[in-house]
Amino acid sequence: MGRVGFYAGSFDPFTNGHLHVIEVSSKMFDKVIVGIGVNTLKTRRFDQDKMKEAMKKVIKSNNLNNVEVITYNSLSVDCAKEQGANFLIRGIRNGMDYDYEENVALINEEISGLDTIYVRAGRLGALSSSMVMELLQFGKDVSKFLPKEILEIIE
């Protein structure tokens, strides 16, 4: 299959920052698998299956033909290996993200042998799902932060 990247997240909700990471990754890899996982430290705000279907629409409308969206309930590295991934993909927004992600990457590499590729969030570096949720709670317009297919399921 060639180079396969696995991009894991809770995507709760999926933002334009996540989309940016996927767009960049789709140019680097023959195939990108986006895995919607379960974060044991967080409670899901949006139904995982509805988010998956909306994300698939975003991927399709952006012509990202080498990208697939799945859900899983295991460790990200285990799912990545089951899916035939050669690399893990992580988006980073800032130095704090890098420090956190580098620690996770070291453990992931130790237990799976998979290396991690970082994709910069670029101009979307201030954007997070948590920030979007806070803006939503206070009735703010978040349309510039979320793909329209995602807005449709959360409004």
N, C-alpha and C positions, 0 to 999 in steps of 0.2 A: 504493500500500500504506500510505502514511502514514509514521509514525516507526518506523524499524527500528534496533534496537541490536544490536551484535555484542560478545559477552562471550567473550574468548579466554583460554585457560589450558591448562596441562598436566593439571590436575585429577587428580593422581597421588598420593593419591586425592582424590576429590571429597568435600568436607566440608560440615558444616552452615553454615559461614561462606560458602562458595560458594553454597549454597542460599539464604541470606539475601540475597545480592546479586541473585540471579535473581528472588526474590520481589518485592523492591523495584523492580527494573527492569521486571518484567512489568506493573507498575501505571503506569509512566512511558511505555512504548512500546507501539505497536500490535502489534509482533512483536519477540521477542528470539531471536537465534540464538546458541546457546552452541557455540563452536568449540573442539574438543579439538585442540590443535596440538602440534607437536614443538618442545621447547625444546632447542636445540643445546648448551646448557650443562649439561643434566641427562640422566641415563640413566633411562628409564622403569622404574618398579617393577612396574606392573600393565599387563596387556594393554590396549591402547587400545580395541579393539573391545568387549571385555568391559566396560570402564569406560563406554563409550558406551551399551551396552544397559542397564546398571544405572542410569545417569543418566537415561535415557529413562523408566525405571520410576519413579524419584524424581519426575520432572517430572509424570508422569501421576498418581501417587498424591497429589500436592499440587494437582491440578486447575489446573496452569499451562498452560492451553490455547493460549496465544499464544507458547509457547516451543518451539523446535526444537533438537535436538542433532545436530551434525555433526562429522566429523573433517576435517582438512586438513593439507597438507604444504608450505605456502607461507608467505610473510610474512602476519602477521595482517591488516594493512591491505589487502593484495591480496585475501585471501579475503573480508574484510568488504565491499569494493567489489563483488566478483563476486556476493555475496549480496544486494546492494542496500541495504546498511546506510547510515544517515545519521550514526550516532554509534558510537564505540567505548565500551564500558563497562569500567570497572576498579573492583575493590574495593580499599579502602584501610583498613588497620588502625591506622596511627599516622603520626607525622610522618616517620619514615624511609621508609615506603611512599610517602607523598606526594612527598617529594623525588625518589625514584627514578622514580615514575610520571609526574611532571611533566616530567622530562627525556625519557622515552620519548614522552609525548604531544606534546611540541614537535616531535620528529623525525617522528612519525606524521602530524601535521598538515601538516608541510612536504612530505612525500612523497605524501600522499594527499588532503589537503584535509578529512579527517575530524576532527571535534573529539572530545574525550574527556570522558565524564561519569564522575564518581567517586561510588561508593556506599559509605558508611561501613559498616564491619563491625559497628559498635555493640557490644553485649555480647559478641560473638564476636571482638573485636579481638585477643585473644592467640592465636587459633587459626591454625595453618598446617599444610599437608600434611606438611612436614618434622617438625614437632613430633608429629603423629599417628604418623608412621612410627617416631620414636624411642620413643614410648610403647609401640607395638606390639612393637618389638624387645625390650623389657624386660618383656613379658608383662602390661602394664597394660591395664585396661578402657578402651576408647575409644568405647564405645557412645553416650555423650552428645555426641560430637563428629562422628559420621558417621551419615547416614541408614541405616536398616536394610537397604535394598537394596544399599548399598555394603558394609556389614559382611558380608553374605552372600557376596560375591565375594572378599573379602580374607582371611577367616578360614579 
